[in-house]
Amino acid sequence: VQLQASGGGSVQTGGSLRLSCAASIRTFGTYTMAWFRQDAGKEREFVAGINASGVRKYYRDSVQGRFTISRDNSENTVYLQMTRLNPDDTAVYYCAARRQPYSGKHHLGADGMDYWGNGTLVTVSS
């Protein structure tokens, strides 16, 4: 299984970016997907999660209303649309997958994910 994240970059405060994560999972449509991020010197933190069908989603409080997670099961891809970015969003963003179903009602723990992609760096300047 491979997860390939892309779409990171440098933007100014208030800008937008769209991250993509392409998955080489034959049964992608059965997997829970999530985005995490990690800034230098900090622990990896949950950003957003989405259930297998794409109906149920959950976000950390600080990105609620600004970020949108979505997926295209026909393309084996999960997205993270990020708007109104601010310097606190600066981090390396990782996509992750797990086989276990997801209710979409809580944060996902990094330890519970089965597969991880490479990181893509998002830098937001003030």
C-alpha positions, 0 to 999 in steps of 0.5 A: 500500500502506498499513499502519495500526498501532494499539494503543499506549498507556501501561501500568505495568511488568508490563502488557500491550498488543496492537498491530495493523497493518491492511494494504491489500495485496491479496496480504497472505498472500504478504508477510513482516511484521515489527514494529520499534521506535524509542526517542528517540535510538536506531536502529530495531530489529527486534522480531519477524518472521513469514513469509507463512503465519504458521508461522515467527516470530523475536524479538529476544532481549529480547522472547523469551517475552514478545511474540507475533507473529501474523497473520490473513491473512483480515483482512489484519492482523498483531498483536503481543501484548506481555506483562510490559512493562518501561520498556525496551520504551518506543518507537514501534512500527512494522509493516513488510512485504516481498515477499521470503519469510522463513525465520523464523530471523534478524532482519530488517533495516529496509533490507530492508522494502518498506513501513512503517506509521505508528508507535504509541507504547508507554510503560511506566512503572516 
